[in-house]
Amino acid sequence: MNKSHIQIADIEVAARCVVFDKDGTLIDFHAVWGPRLVRGATELSVAAGLGDAFLAHLYRTAGYDAQNSKTSGQGPLATAPLHQFIVIIATVLFQHGIIWDKALELSNQYMGAAMTATPATQEIAPRGAVAESLERLVEAGILAVIATTDNRHATNIMLNALEVELFFTDIRCGDDEGPVKPDVSVLTEIAHSLRLKVGDLIMVGDTVSDLAMARKAGVALSVGITGGAGSAEELAPHADVLIEDIGEIRPAGPR
Ligand SMILES: [Mg+2]
């Protein structure tokens, strides 16, 4: 199969498929995960009978600055799949005197519920003209794939709300069987299943985790998207190019 030429900002590259992260790349990261963490943490503190010291410890551990409502692009809240996050939060409960079995149960019950709640409409804000951008790529014969650490239920609801599900050839979620980001096998498996090489892929993400994985796997181009969980300064050393939204990824050539 011939490679298509894809234009990313002022760079042109030959590739066949664009792999997109979801949160912070296709949808606004900050509208979803900070408020969910705060909701889960608050309910958890009440259920466990723990106060502000616990909450402060929990936010620090999750990689969340509650004062400024800012998520660290390199912390667990931004990057860890749910099953890891539950254990991380249970560990904070244990450090505040809750026995381990109970800590896991509470973390599952309250943080798990907050993190997996059916996404509400106001939580699903597309980052720019997502549907138009995807349609333009797919119509030019470029494949689009999602690799997210979020679970499939929430992913389906969000993609459905944005009306973009039909553009994706493959959607890989954090609760699927098999490897999860930042395991490079996620990218090698995507390439293999499409009968492509990893060098035929472009990876787009808003965290160092995504971009470091992309570089390690050997993709054609590692594209950082600013305005998500990771700052431009954090992303720059791991990205071949930084963009503001996926509208800057287009089929190359006369238009
Ligand atoms: Mg992301």
py3Dmol code that shows the C-alpha trace and the ligand (Angstrom):
import py3Dmol

protein = """\
ATOM      1  CA  MET A   1       0.000   0.000   0.000  1.00  0.00           C
ATOM      2  CA  ASN A   2       1.298   3.443  -0.864  1.00  0.00           C
ATOM      3  CA  LYS A   3       2.047   5.819   1.932  1.00  0.00           C
ATOM      4  CA  SER A   4       0.068   9.013   2.064  1.00  0.00           C
ATOM      5  CA  HIS A   5       1.742  12.318   2.649  1.00  0.00           C
ATOM      6  CA  ILE A   6       0.512  13.933   5.786  1.00  0.00           C
ATOM      7  CA  GLN A   7       1.097  17.543   6.734  1.00  0.00           C
ATOM      8  CA  ILE A   8       1.538  18.302  10.447  1.00  0.00           C
ATOM      9  CA  ALA A   9       1.941  22.036  11.022  1.00  0.00           C
ATOM     10  CA  ASP A  10       4.906  22.827   8.704  1.00  0.00           C
ATOM     11  CA  ILE A  11       6.244  19.252   8.515  1.00  0.00           C
ATOM     12  CA  GLU A  12       5.344  16.765   5.794  1.00  0.00           C
ATOM     13  CA  VAL A  13       5.788  13.066   6.425  1.00  0.00           C
ATOM     14  CA  ALA A  14       4.956   9.819   4.624  1.00  0.00           C
ATOM     15  CA  ALA A  15       2.739   7.596   6.772  1.00  0.00           C
ATOM     16  CA  ARG A  16      -0.397   5.473   6.626  1.00  0.00           C
ATOM     17  CA  CYS A  17      -2.095   5.836   9.984  1.00  0.00           C
ATOM     18  CA  VAL A  18      -2.490   8.397  12.767  1.00  0.00           C
ATOM     19  CA  VAL A  19      -2.804   7.024  16.317  1.00  0.00           C
ATOM     20  CA  PHE A  20      -4.603   9.448  18.612  1.00  0.00           C
ATOM     21  CA  ASP A  21      -4.619   9.576  22.373  1.00  0.00           C
ATOM     22  CA  LYS A  22      -8.140  10.525  23.579  1.00  0.00           C
ATOM     23  CA  ASP A  23      -8.103  12.679  26.721  1.00  0.00           C
ATOM     24  CA  GLY A  24      -6.367  15.989  26.149  1.00  0.00           C
ATOM     25  CA  THR A  25      -5.952  15.199  22.461  1.00  0.00           C
ATOM     26  CA  LEU A  26      -9.480  14.747  21.085  1.00  0.00           C
ATOM     27  CA  ILE A  27     -11.380  16.042  24.108  1.00  0.00           C
ATOM     28  CA  ASP A  28     -10.545  18.630  26.739  1.00  0.00           C
ATOM     29  CA  PHE A  29      -8.694  16.892  29.532  1.00  0.00           C
ATOM     30  CA  HIS A  30      -9.364  19.424  32.268  1.00  0.00           C
ATOM     31  CA  ALA A  31     -13.165  19.359  31.909  1.00  0.00           C
ATOM     32  CA  VAL A  32     -13.243  15.658  32.842  1.00  0.00           C
ATOM     33  CA  TRP A  33     -10.565  14.398  35.155  1.00  0.00           C
ATOM     34  CA  GLY A  34      -9.954  17.103  37.773  1.00  0.00           C
ATOM     35  CA  PRO A  35     -13.639  17.415  38.698  1.00  0.00           C
ATOM     36  CA  ARG A  36     -13.982  13.602  38.780  1.00  0.00           C
ATOM     37  CA  LEU A  37     -11.015  13.250  41.106  1.00  0.00           C
ATOM     38  CA  VAL A  38     -12.345  15.930  43.454  1.00  0.00           C
ATOM     39  CA  ARG A  39     -15.779  14.272  43.542  1.00  0.00           C
ATOM     40  CA  GLY A  40     -14.325  10.825  44.249  1.00  0.00           C
ATOM     41  CA  ALA A  41     -11.852  12.149  46.834  1.00  0.00           C
ATOM     42  CA  THR A  42     -14.496  14.127  48.701  1.00  0.00           C
ATOM     43  CA  GLU A  43     -16.870  11.164  48.906  1.00  0.00           C
ATOM     44  CA  LEU A  44     -13.987   8.933  49.936  1.00  0.00           C
ATOM     45  CA  SER A  45     -12.908  11.261  52.757  1.00  0.00           C
ATOM     46  CA  VAL A  46     -16.450  11.289  54.143  1.00  0.00           C
ATOM     47  CA  ALA A  47     -16.820   7.496  53.897  1.00  0.00           C
ATOM     48  CA  ALA A  48     -13.437   6.889  55.525  1.00  0.00           C
ATOM     49  CA  GLY A  49     -13.903   9.603  58.179  1.00  0.00           C
ATOM     50  CA  LEU A  50     -10.715  11.359  57.048  1.00  0.00           C
ATOM     51  CA  GLY A  51     -10.154  15.086  56.717  1.00  0.00           C
ATOM     52  CA  ASP A  52      -8.142  17.714  54.872  1.00  0.00           C
ATOM     53  CA  ALA A  53      -4.721  16.165  55.525  1.00  0.00           C
ATOM     54  CA  PHE A  54      -5.912  13.015  53.748  1.00  0.00           C
ATOM     55  CA  LEU A  55      -7.345  15.002  50.843  1.00  0.00           C
ATOM     56  CA  ALA A  56      -4.136  16.994  50.405  1.00  0.00           C
ATOM     57  CA  HIS A  57      -2.098  13.775  50.453  1.00  0.00           C
ATOM     58  CA  LEU A  58      -4.450  12.131  47.958  1.00  0.00           C
ATOM     59  CA  TYR A  59      -4.259  15.061  45.510  1.00  0.00           C
ATOM     60  CA  ARG A  60      -0.464  15.186  45.735  1.00  0.00           C
ATOM     61  CA  THR A  61      -0.256  11.431  45.124  1.00  0.00           C
ATOM     62  CA  ALA A  62      -2.613  11.589  42.139  1.00  0.00           C
ATOM     63  CA  GLY A  63      -0.632  14.443  40.576  1.00  0.00           C
ATOM     64  CA  TYR A  64      -3.328  17.085  41.043  1.00  0.00           C
ATOM     65  CA  ASP A  65      -2.972  20.669  42.245  1.00  0.00           C
ATOM     66  CA  ALA A  66      -6.367  21.327  43.865  1.00  0.00           C
ATOM     67  CA  GLN A  67      -5.604  25.013  44.523  1.00  0.00           C
ATOM     68  CA  ASN A  68      -5.203  25.755  40.822  1.00  0.00           C
ATOM     69  CA  SER A  69      -7.315  22.853  39.470  1.00  0.00           C
ATOM     70  CA  LYS A  70      -4.270  21.663  37.502  1.00  0.00           C
ATOM     71  CA  THR A  71      -3.267  18.108  36.684  1.00  0.00           C
ATOM     72  CA  SER A  72       0.373  17.141  36.355  1.00  0.00           C
ATOM     73  CA  GLY A  73       0.943  15.796  32.858  1.00  0.00           C
ATOM     74  CA  GLN A  74       3.303  13.152  34.205  1.00  0.00           C
ATOM     75  CA  GLY A  75       1.310  11.934  37.204  1.00  0.00           C
ATOM     76  CA  PRO A  76      -1.077   9.011  37.737  1.00  0.00           C
ATOM     77  CA  LEU A  77      -4.281  11.010  37.156  1.00  0.00           C
ATOM     78  CA  ALA A  78      -3.102  11.937  33.656  1.00  0.00           C
ATOM     79  CA  THR A  79      -1.586   8.622  32.666  1.00  0.00           C
ATOM     80  CA  ALA A  80      -2.463   5.591  34.828  1.00  0.00           C
ATOM     81  CA  PRO A  81      -5.188   3.133  33.818  1.00  0.00           C
ATOM     82  CA  LEU A  82      -8.019   2.723  36.325  1.00  0.00           C
ATOM     83  CA  HIS A  83      -6.849  -0.524  37.918  1.00  0.00           C
ATOM     84  CA  GLN A  84      -3.547   1.113  38.840  1.00  0.00           C
ATOM     85  CA  PHE A  85      -5.221   4.294  40.017  1.00  0.00           C
ATOM     86  CA  ILE A  86      -7.475   2.354  42.429  1.00  0.00           C
ATOM     87  CA  VAL A  87      -4.398   0.794  44.056  1.00  0.00           C
ATOM     88  CA  ILE A  88      -2.603   4.148  44.260  1.00  0.00           C
ATOM     89  CA  ILE A  89      -5.548   5.754  46.063  1.00  0.00           C
ATOM     90  CA  ALA A  90      -5.944   2.711  48.349  1.00  0.00           C
ATOM     91  CA  THR A  91      -2.297   3.182  49.329  1.00  0.00           C
ATOM     92  CA  VAL A  92      -3.040   6.726  50.496  1.00  0.00           C
ATOM     93  CA  LEU A  93      -5.988   5.419  52.552  1.00  0.00           C
ATOM     94  CA  PHE A  94      -3.707   2.809  54.127  1.00  0.00           C
ATOM     95  CA  GLN A  95      -1.196   5.502  55.045  1.00  0.00           C
ATOM     96  CA  HIS A  96      -4.004   7.267  56.904  1.00  0.00           C
ATOM     97  CA  GLY A  97      -4.777   4.222  59.046  1.00  0.00           C
ATOM     98  CA  ILE A  98      -7.318   2.267  56.957  1.00  0.00           C
ATOM     99  CA  ILE A  99      -6.464  -1.462  56.803  1.00  0.00           C
ATOM    100  CA  TRP A 100      -5.508  -2.628  53.301  1.00  0.00           C
ATOM    101  CA  ASP A 101      -8.565  -4.748  52.473  1.00  0.00           C
ATOM    102  CA  LYS A 102     -10.880  -1.935  53.508  1.00  0.00           C
ATOM    103  CA  ALA A 103      -8.728   0.640  51.703  1.00  0.00           C
ATOM    104  CA  LEU A 104      -9.029  -1.267  48.421  1.00  0.00           C
ATOM    105  CA  GLU A 105     -12.760  -1.722  48.905  1.00  0.00           C
ATOM    106  CA  LEU A 106     -13.319   1.990  49.604  1.00  0.00           C
ATOM    107  CA  SER A 107     -11.074   3.082  46.727  1.00  0.00           C
ATOM    108  CA  ASN A 108     -12.962   0.820  44.342  1.00  0.00           C
ATOM    109  CA  GLN A 109     -16.348   1.890  45.633  1.00  0.00           C
ATOM    110  CA  TYR A 110     -15.846   5.666  45.648  1.00  0.00           C
ATOM    111  CA  MET A 111     -12.903   6.554  43.407  1.00  0.00           C
ATOM    112  CA  GLY A 112     -13.777   3.776  40.981  1.00  0.00           C
ATOM    113  CA  ALA A 113     -17.359   5.018  40.754  1.00  0.00           C
ATOM    114  CA  ALA A 114     -16.326   8.664  40.233  1.00  0.00           C
ATOM    115  CA  MET A 115     -13.779   7.752  37.567  1.00  0.00           C
ATOM    116  CA  THR A 116     -16.085   5.412  35.628  1.00  0.00           C
ATOM    117  CA  ALA A 117     -19.316   7.403  35.918  1.00  0.00           C
ATOM    118  CA  THR A 118     -21.119   7.718  32.601  1.00  0.00           C
ATOM    119  CA  PRO A 119     -19.651  10.902  31.100  1.00  0.00           C
ATOM    120  CA  ALA A 120     -22.024  13.849  31.302  1.00  0.00           C
ATOM    121  CA  THR A 121     -22.485  16.101  28.282  1.00  0.00           C
ATOM    122  CA  GLN A 122     -20.649  19.035  29.898  1.00  0.00           C
ATOM    123  CA  GLU A 123     -17.612  16.811  30.442  1.00  0.00           C
ATOM    124  CA  ILE A 124     -17.216  16.044  26.747  1.00  0.00           C
ATOM    125  CA  ALA A 125     -15.689  19.108  25.093  1.00  0.00           C
ATOM    126  CA  PRO A 126     -13.965  18.473  21.735  1.00  0.00           C
ATOM    127  CA  ARG A 127     -10.573  20.091  21.239  1.00  0.00           C
ATOM    128  CA  GLY A 128     -11.283  22.096  18.101  1.00  0.00           C
ATOM    129  CA  ALA A 129     -13.018  20.821  14.986  1.00  0.00           C
ATOM    130  CA  VAL A 130     -12.329  17.163  15.782  1.00  0.00           C
ATOM    131  CA  ALA A 131     -14.934  15.554  13.511  1.00  0.00           C
ATOM    132  CA  GLU A 132     -14.013  17.695  10.471  1.00  0.00           C
ATOM    133  CA  SER A 133     -10.304  17.058  10.988  1.00  0.00           C
ATOM    134  CA  LEU A 134     -10.796  13.294  11.233  1.00  0.00           C
ATOM    135  CA  GLU A 135     -13.108  13.190   8.243  1.00  0.00           C
ATOM    136  CA  ARG A 136     -10.551  15.043   6.103  1.00  0.00           C
ATOM    137  CA  LEU A 137      -7.859  12.487   6.983  1.00  0.00           C
ATOM    138  CA  VAL A 138     -10.044   9.420   6.504  1.00  0.00           C
ATOM    139  CA  GLU A 139     -11.391  10.669   3.164  1.00  0.00           C
ATOM    140  CA  ALA A 140      -7.790  10.983   1.970  1.00  0.00           C
ATOM    141  CA  GLY A 141      -7.254   7.303   2.795  1.00  0.00           C
ATOM    142  CA  ILE A 142      -5.349   7.865   6.023  1.00  0.00           C
ATOM    143  CA  LEU A 143      -6.281   5.470   8.818  1.00  0.00           C
ATOM    144  CA  ALA A 144      -7.211   6.810  12.273  1.00  0.00           C
ATOM    145  CA  VAL A 145      -6.833   4.783  15.485  1.00  0.00           C
ATOM    146  CA  ILE A 146      -7.316   5.572  19.191  1.00  0.00           C
ATOM    147  CA  ALA A 147      -5.025   4.367  21.968  1.00  0.00           C
ATOM    148  CA  THR A 148      -6.332   5.447  25.388  1.00  0.00           C
ATOM    149  CA  THR A 149      -5.836   4.277  28.972  1.00  0.00           C
ATOM    150  CA  ASP A 150      -9.489   5.150  29.692  1.00  0.00           C
ATOM    151  CA  ASN A 151     -11.966   2.277  29.833  1.00  0.00           C
ATOM    152  CA  ARG A 152     -14.101   1.208  26.871  1.00  0.00           C
ATOM    153  CA  HIS A 153     -17.474   2.150  28.298  1.00  0.00           C
ATOM    154  CA  ALA A 154     -16.507   5.805  28.833  1.00  0.00           C
ATOM    155  CA  THR A 155     -14.565   5.886  25.565  1.00  0.00           C
ATOM    156  CA  ASN A 156     -17.576   4.713  23.552  1.00  0.00           C
ATOM    157  CA  ILE A 157     -19.865   7.266  25.169  1.00  0.00           C
ATOM    158  CA  MET A 158     -17.436  10.115  24.510  1.00  0.00           C
ATOM    159  CA  LEU A 159     -16.773   9.156  20.878  1.00  0.00           C
ATOM    160  CA  ASN A 160     -20.472   8.744  20.323  1.00  0.00           C
ATOM    161  CA  ALA A 161     -21.200  12.185  21.779  1.00  0.00           C
ATOM    162  CA  LEU A 162     -18.617  13.724  19.422  1.00  0.00           C
ATOM    163  CA  GLU A 163     -20.021  11.667  16.521  1.00  0.00           C
ATOM    164  CA  VAL A 164     -16.540  10.498  15.529  1.00  0.00           C
ATOM    165  CA  GLU A 165     -16.712   6.740  16.245  1.00  0.00           C
ATOM    166  CA  LEU A 166     -17.106   5.887  12.536  1.00  0.00           C
ATOM    167  CA  PHE A 167     -13.753   7.435  11.610  1.00  0.00           C
ATOM    168  CA  PHE A 168     -11.674   5.000  13.658  1.00  0.00           C
ATOM    169  CA  THR A 169     -10.360   1.734  12.238  1.00  0.00           C
ATOM    170  CA  ASP A 170      -9.321   0.526  15.695  1.00  0.00           C
ATOM    171  CA  ILE A 171      -9.927   1.702  19.277  1.00  0.00           C
ATOM    172  CA  ARG A 172      -7.644   0.418  22.056  1.00  0.00           C
ATOM    173  CA  CYS A 173      -8.740   0.988  25.669  1.00  0.00           C
ATOM    174  CA  GLY A 174      -7.173   0.654  29.112  1.00  0.00           C
ATOM    175  CA  ASP A 175      -9.407  -2.235  30.202  1.00  0.00           C
ATOM    176  CA  ASP A 176      -8.888  -4.327  27.041  1.00  0.00           C
ATOM    177  CA  GLU A 177      -6.998  -7.610  27.065  1.00  0.00           C
ATOM    178  CA  GLY A 178      -3.410  -7.031  26.030  1.00  0.00           C
ATOM    179  CA  PRO A 179      -0.902  -4.222  26.411  1.00  0.00           C
ATOM    180  CA  VAL A 180      -1.806  -0.755  27.665  1.00  0.00           C
ATOM    181  CA  LYS A 181       0.028   2.543  27.048  1.00  0.00           C
ATOM    182  CA  PRO A 182       2.863   3.372  27.597  1.00  0.00           C
ATOM    183  CA  ASP A 183       3.825  -0.189  26.589  1.00  0.00           C
ATOM    184  CA  VAL A 184       5.285   0.125  23.079  1.00  0.00           C
ATOM    185  CA  SER A 185       3.494  -3.127  22.179  1.00  0.00           C
ATOM    186  CA  VAL A 186       0.308  -1.063  21.889  1.00  0.00           C
ATOM    187  CA  LEU A 187       1.809   0.567  18.808  1.00  0.00           C
ATOM    188  CA  THR A 188       3.473  -2.541  17.416  1.00  0.00           C
ATOM    189  CA  GLU A 189       0.164  -4.429  17.761  1.00  0.00           C
ATOM    190  CA  ILE A 190      -1.780  -1.655  16.046  1.00  0.00           C
ATOM    191  CA  ALA A 191       0.710  -1.657  13.171  1.00  0.00           C
ATOM    192  CA  HIS A 192       0.682  -5.447  12.936  1.00  0.00           C
ATOM    193  CA  SER A 193      -3.117  -5.705  12.911  1.00  0.00           C
ATOM    194  CA  LEU A 194      -3.267  -3.202  10.030  1.00  0.00           C
ATOM    195  CA  ARG A 195      -0.429  -4.970   8.183  1.00  0.00           C
ATOM    196  CA  LEU A 196       1.721  -1.893   8.580  1.00  0.00           C
ATOM    197  CA  LYS A 197       5.088  -1.138  10.114  1.00  0.00           C
ATOM    198  CA  VAL A 198       5.443   1.026  13.220  1.00  0.00           C
ATOM    199  CA  GLY A 199       7.261   3.472  10.940  1.00  0.00           C
ATOM    200  CA  ASP A 200       3.970   3.916   9.047  1.00  0.00           C
ATOM    201  CA  LEU A 201       2.343   5.372  12.154  1.00  0.00           C
ATOM    202  CA  ILE A 202       2.155   8.889  13.531  1.00  0.00           C
ATOM    203  CA  MET A 203       1.390   9.206  17.267  1.00  0.00           C
ATOM    204  CA  VAL A 204      -0.452  12.217  18.670  1.00  0.00           C
ATOM    205  CA  GLY A 205      -0.707  12.801  22.418  1.00  0.00           C
ATOM    206  CA  ASP A 206      -0.756  15.396  25.187  1.00  0.00           C
ATOM    207  CA  THR A 207       1.587  13.661  27.650  1.00  0.00           C
ATOM    208  CA  VAL A 208       5.267  12.767  27.839  1.00  0.00           C
ATOM    209  CA  SER A 209       4.061   9.205  28.445  1.00  0.00           C
ATOM    210  CA  ASP A 210       2.475   9.038  24.955  1.00  0.00           C
ATOM    211  CA  LEU A 211       5.357  10.725  23.169  1.00  0.00           C
ATOM    212  CA  ALA A 212       8.146   8.790  24.871  1.00  0.00           C
ATOM    213  CA  MET A 213       6.320   5.558  23.955  1.00  0.00           C
ATOM    214  CA  ALA A 214       6.001   6.755  20.350  1.00  0.00           C
ATOM    215  CA  ARG A 215       9.704   7.549  20.045  1.00  0.00           C
ATOM    216  CA  LYS A 216      10.719   4.270  21.660  1.00  0.00           C
ATOM    217  CA  ALA A 217       8.467   2.323  19.287  1.00  0.00           C
ATOM    218  CA  GLY A 218       9.972   4.111  16.275  1.00  0.00           C
ATOM    219  CA  VAL A 219       6.962   5.857  14.749  1.00  0.00           C
ATOM    220  CA  ALA A 220       7.293   8.139  11.722  1.00  0.00           C
ATOM    221  CA  LEU A 221       6.472  11.217  13.795  1.00  0.00           C
ATOM    222  CA  SER A 222       5.798  11.982  17.448  1.00  0.00           C
ATOM    223  CA  VAL A 223       3.268  14.820  17.645  1.00  0.00           C
ATOM    224  CA  GLY A 224       2.667  16.685  20.902  1.00  0.00           C
ATOM    225  CA  ILE A 225      -0.594  18.539  21.407  1.00  0.00           C
ATOM    226  CA  THR A 226      -0.444  21.496  23.771  1.00  0.00           C
ATOM    227  CA  GLY A 227      -3.249  22.651  26.072  1.00  0.00           C
ATOM    228  CA  GLY A 228      -3.825  19.143  27.478  1.00  0.00           C
ATOM    229  CA  ALA A 229      -2.265  17.539  30.542  1.00  0.00           C
ATOM    230  CA  GLY A 230       1.383  18.131  29.582  1.00  0.00           C
ATOM    231  CA  SER A 231       2.917  21.588  29.215  1.00  0.00           C
ATOM    232  CA  ALA A 232       4.698  22.615  26.012  1.00  0.00           C
ATOM    233  CA  GLU A 233       8.010  22.656  27.947  1.00  0.00           C
ATOM    234  CA  GLU A 234       7.471  19.069  29.124  1.00  0.00           C
ATOM    235  CA  LEU A 235       6.426  17.810  25.704  1.00  0.00           C
ATOM    236  CA  ALA A 236       8.968  19.579  23.496  1.00  0.00           C
ATOM    237  CA  PRO A 237      11.962  17.253  24.136  1.00  0.00           C
ATOM    238  CA  HIS A 238       9.823  14.202  23.247  1.00  0.00           C
ATOM    239  CA  ALA A 239       8.011  15.640  20.219  1.00  0.00           C
ATOM    240  CA  ASP A 240       9.053  16.132  16.601  1.00  0.00           C
ATOM    241  CA  VAL A 241       6.432  18.840  16.374  1.00  0.00           C
ATOM    242  CA  LEU A 242       3.951  20.560  18.708  1.00  0.00           C
ATOM    243  CA  ILE A 243       0.448  21.515  17.569  1.00  0.00           C
ATOM    244  CA  GLU A 244      -2.507  23.220  19.234  1.00  0.00           C
ATOM    245  CA  ASP A 245      -5.223  20.915  17.949  1.00  0.00           C
ATOM    246  CA  ILE A 246      -5.626  18.047  15.508  1.00  0.00           C
ATOM    247  CA  GLY A 247      -6.843  20.433  12.788  1.00  0.00           C
ATOM    248  CA  GLU A 248      -3.132  20.967  12.093  1.00  0.00           C
ATOM    249  CA  ILE A 249      -2.877  17.355  10.871  1.00  0.00           C
ATOM    250  CA  ARG A 250      -4.015  17.226   7.241  1.00  0.00           C
ATOM    251  CA  PRO A 251      -3.535  15.274   4.057  1.00  0.00           C
ATOM    252  CA  ALA A 252      -0.620  16.928   2.268  1.00  0.00           C
ATOM    253  CA  GLY A 253      -0.701  18.229  -1.271  1.00  0.00           C
ATOM    254  CA  PRO A 254      -2.725  20.754  -3.217  1.00  0.00           C
ATOM    255  CA  ARG A 255      -5.988  21.758  -1.573  1.00  0.00           C
TER     256      ARG A 255
END
"""
ligand_1 = """\
1
MG
Mg -3.995 12.291 27.094
"""
view = py3Dmol.view(width=600, height=400)
view.addModel(protein, "pdb")
view.setStyle({"model": 0}, {"cartoon": {"style": "trace"}})
view.addModel(ligand_1, "xyz")
view.setStyle({"model": 1}, {"stick": {}})
view.zoomTo()
view.show()
